[in-house]
Amino acid sequence: MVSNKALRKEKYKMQLTLKAARTNRGLTQEQLSREIGVTADRYKRWEAGKNDIPAKSFIELCKTLGYSVDDIILPIISTKNGK
């Protein structure tokens, strides 16, 4: 079983990854939220780690940012496993 501390750490890594991907594309949170069809408040909560991202939305988010799901997830998993 994964501890709450480990889950928070992984969620924080996801936040940083999403923010970096978004800023690398030169998008604000508001612009990206419009592109993926969600409210700015919803996207902000995802990026802040306050809410989980539904799988369908996560896939759309990755496509819009020009990344594969693996591009976003694998670095988080790799650091978790000490790679």
C-alpha positions in Angstrom: 0.0 0.0 0.0 1.2 3.5 -0.9 1.5 6.0 1.9 -0.3 9.3 1.9 3.1 11.0 1.9 4.2 9.1 -1.2 0.9 10.0 -3.0 1.3 13.7 -2.2 4.9 13.5 -3.5 3.7 11.9 -6.8 0.9 14.4 -7.1 3.4 17.3 -6.6 5.6 15.9 -9.4 2.6 15.8 -11.7 1.8 19.4 -10.9 5.3 20.5 -11.8 5.2 18.4 -15.0 1.9 19.8 -16.1 2.9 23.4 -15.3 6.2 22.9 -17.2 4.5 21.4 -20.2 2.0 24.2 -20.3 4.5 27.0 -19.9 6.8 25.4 -22.5 3.9 25.8 -25.0 3.5 29.5 -23.9 0.0 29.0 -22.6 -1.7 30.4 -19.6 -4.0 28.2 -17.5 -7.0 30.0 -19.0 -5.8 29.4 -22.5 -5.1 25.7 -22.0 -8.4 25.2 -20.2 -10.3 26.7 -23.2 -8.3 24.4 -25.6 -9.3 21.3 -23.7 -12.8 22.4 -23.0 -12.9 22.7 -19.2 -13.3 25.7 -17.0 -10.2 27.6 -15.9 -11.1 26.9 -12.3 -11.2 23.2 -13.0 -7.8 23.2 -14.8 -6.3 25.3 -12.0 -7.4 22.7 -9.4 -5.8 19.9 -11.5 -2.5 21.8 -11.8 -2.6 22.7 -8.1 -3.2 19.0 -7.2 -6.5 19.7 -5.5 -8.5 17.4 -7.8 -7.6 14.3 -9.8 -7.7 14.5 -13.5 -10.2 12.2 -15.2 -8.4 9.8 -17.6 -10.3 11.1 -20.7 -9.3 14.7 -19.8 -5.7 13.7 -19.0 -5.4 12.1 -22.5 -6.9 15.3 -24.1 -4.5 17.4 -22.0 -1.5 15.5 -23.1 -2.5 15.7 -26.8 -3.1 19.4 -26.6 0.3 19.9 -24.9 2.0 17.8 -27.6 3.1 15.0 -25.2 2.2 11.4 -24.9 0.7 10.1 -21.7 4.0 8.3 -21.2 6.0 11.5 -21.5 4.1 12.8 -18.5 3.7 9.7 -16.4 7.0 7.8 -16.9 9.3 10.4 -15.3 7.1 10.3 -12.2 7.1 6.5 -12.0 10.9 6.4 -12.8 11.8 8.7 -9.9 9.4 6.8 -7.6 11.4 3.6 -8.4 14.7 5.2 -8.0 15.6 5.3 -11.7 
